[in-house]
Amino acid sequence: MKIKKHTQREFADALKGYLPPGQAWKWPEDGFGDQLLMGAALEFARAEDSVQLVLDNAIERHRPQASSWHIDEYRRVATAAMGATSEAMPRRTAAIGGHIGDRLWSHEAPGETFQIDLLHLDMVGPARIGSRIGDRLWGHRSRAVLLVRYYRSVVDPKPIWDALMAFKQAHIYLWFIDISGTGGEVNYGQN
């Protein structure tokens, strides 16, 4: 966006237009009154030199960083911040002495390992037309919530939080939940 530059004389003439009518305010050029207006106009001209820089900076700062905020983009940002997306977890047969939170499996597959996703992102929005039974919904007066479920035992949520905070739109609320079984539901942070 380019603004039109004005000279000191143009600012002085504009200021002269604000003076009341009458012969007392019709000052000759280079007279005392005209020099007074030119002094004020000098400050306006000086300030105008910075206006273009301020506008350019404001436009650049408010330029969208991404063209799409689809849930897949949020997942991509979180995954890039986290590094590994899954881990091979051994499962044990359910037996006496097992603990809540142990990853258990059938007695028919005692030595199997399975890929476990370490991070789950879901968008929870307000109830609206087209919502279905089983959809995760939030109140109709709230913002959309991005549920970030992670295993705290193997995932550090801080880099994911930082990356998503830098990427997210203003109306998105981040809600981090530890699903490792050791911490229960913990809201990592608020925004």
C-alpha positions in Angstrom: 0.0 0.0 0.0 1.6 3.3 -1.1 0.5 6.6 0.4 0.8 10.0 -1.3 3.6 12.1 0.0 2.9 15.8 0.9 5.3 18.7 1.0 5.7 21.0 3.9 3.9 23.8 1.9 0.9 21.4 1.3 0.6 20.8 5.1 0.9 24.5 5.8 -1.9 25.3 3.3 -4.1 22.6 4.8 -3.5 24.1 8.3 -4.4 27.5 7.0 -7.7 26.1 5.9 -8.6 25.4 9.5 -8.2 29.0 10.6 -11.3 31.1 11.1 -12.4 33.5 8.2 -11.3 37.1 8.3 -8.5 39.5 7.4 -6.7 38.8 10.6 -5.9 35.3 9.5 -4.8 36.1 5.9 -1.0 36.0 6.4 1.5 36.8 3.7 3.9 34.1 2.7 7.2 34.2 4.7 5.4 36.4 7.3 5.2 35.5 11.0 1.9 33.6 10.7 3.0 31.7 7.7 6.3 30.7 9.4 4.3 29.5 12.4 2.2 27.3 10.1 5.3 26.1 8.2 6.9 25.1 11.6 3.9 23.0 12.4 3.8 21.6 8.9 7.5 20.6 9.2 6.5 18.2 12.0 3.6 16.7 9.9 6.0 16.2 7.0 8.6 14.5 9.2 6.0 12.2 10.8 4.6 11.3 7.3 8.0 9.9 6.4 7.5 7.2 9.0 3.9 6.4 8.1 4.9 4.3 5.1 7.3 2.2 7.2 4.6 1.7 9.9 2.0 0.7 7.4 4.3 -1.7 5.6 5.3 -3.3 9.0 1.7 -3.6 10.1 0.6 -5.3 6.8 3.5 -7.7 7.0 2.8 -8.6 10.7 -0.8 -9.3 9.9 -0.3 -11.2 6.7 -1.6 -14.8 7.2 1.2 -17.2 7.9 -0.8 -20.1 6.3 -3.4 -20.3 3.7 -5.2 -23.2 5.3 -6.0 -24.1 8.9 -7.5 -27.5 8.2 -7.1 -30.1 10.9 -4.6 -31.9 8.6 -2.4 -28.7 8.8 -2.6 -28.7 12.5 -1.5 -32.3 12.6 1.4 -31.6 10.2 2.6 -28.7 12.4 2.3 -30.8 15.6 4.0 -33.8 14.1 6.9 -31.7 12.8 7.4 -30.2 16.2 7.3 -33.6 17.9 9.5 -35.6 15.6 8.5 -39.3 15.9 4.8 -40.0 15.4 4.5 -43.5 16.7 6.4 -46.0 18.8 6.5 -49.8 18.9 4.9 -50.8 22.2 5.0 -54.4 23.4 1.8 -55.8 24.7 1.6 -58.3 27.5 -1.1 -60.9 28.2 -3.6 -59.8 30.8 -2.6 -61.6 33.9 -2.7 -61.5 37.7 -0.5 -58.6 38.9 -1.2 -56.4 35.9 -1.8 -52.7 36.5 -4.2 -50.2 35.2 -2.5 -48.5 32.3 -0.5 -51.6 31.2 -0.9 -52.2 27.5 -2.6 -55.6 27.5 -3.4 -57.9 24.7 -5.0 -61.3 24.2 -3.3 -64.4 25.4 -3.2 -65.6 21.8 -0.6 -63.0 20.8 1.9 -62.8 23.8 5.0 -61.6 21.9 3.4 -59.1 19.5 4.2 -55.4 19.2 2.0 -52.8 17.7 2.6 -49.3 16.4 0.9 -46.8 18.8 0.2 -43.2 17.8 1.8 -40.9 20.3 -0.2 -37.9 19.5 -3.9 -37.4 18.6 -5.4 -34.1 17.4 -9.1 -33.6 17.1 -11.0 -30.4 16.4 -14.0 -29.9 18.7 -16.4 -27.1 17.6 -19.7 -25.8 18.6 -22.8 -27.8 17.8 -24.1 -26.7 14.4 -26.2 -27.9 11.5 -24.7 -31.0 10.1 -23.3 -32.2 13.5 -24.0 -35.9 14.1 -24.5 -38.1 17.2 -21.0 -39.1 18.2 -19.4 -35.9 17.1 -17.3 -34.2 19.8 -19.0 -30.9 20.4 -18.4 -27.9 22.5 -20.9 -25.3 23.7 -22.5 -23.1 21.0 -21.0 -19.8 22.5 -17.4 -21.0 22.7 -14.5 -21.0 20.3 -13.3 -24.1 18.6 -11.1 -26.4 20.7 -8.2 -28.3 19.4 -7.8 -31.4 21.6 -4.2 -32.6 21.7 -4.0 -35.9 23.4 -0.5 -37.3 24.0 1.5 -39.8 26.1 3.5 -37.7 28.6 5.8 -40.6 29.3 7.3 -40.4 25.7 6.2 -37.0 24.4 7.4 -33.5 25.5 4.3 -31.3 25.0 6.2 -28.0 25.2 7.6 -27.9 21.6 4.2 -29.0 20.3 2.5 -26.3 22.3 4.9 -23.6 21.0 4.5 -24.7 17.3 0.7 -24.8 17.5 0.5 -21.5 19.3 2.5 -19.9 16.5 0.3 -21.5 13.9 -3.2 -21.4 15.2 -6.0 -19.0 14.5 -7.2 -16.6 17.2 -10.5 -18.4 17.8 -8.8 -21.8 18.4 -8.3 -22.9 22.1 -5.6 -25.5 22.7 -6.4 -28.2 25.2 -3.6 -30.6 25.9 -4.5 -33.9 27.6 -2.1 -36.5 28.9 -3.5 -39.9 28.0 -0.7 -42.0 29.2 -2.8 -43.3 32.1 -0.4 -41.9 34.7 -1.5 -38.3 34.7 -5.2 -38.5 33.9 -6.7 -35.5 32.0 -4.3 -32.6 32.5 -4.9 -29.3 30.7 -1.3 -28.4 29.8 -2.0 -24.7 29.2 -4.5 -22.1 28.3 -4.7 -19.3 25.7 
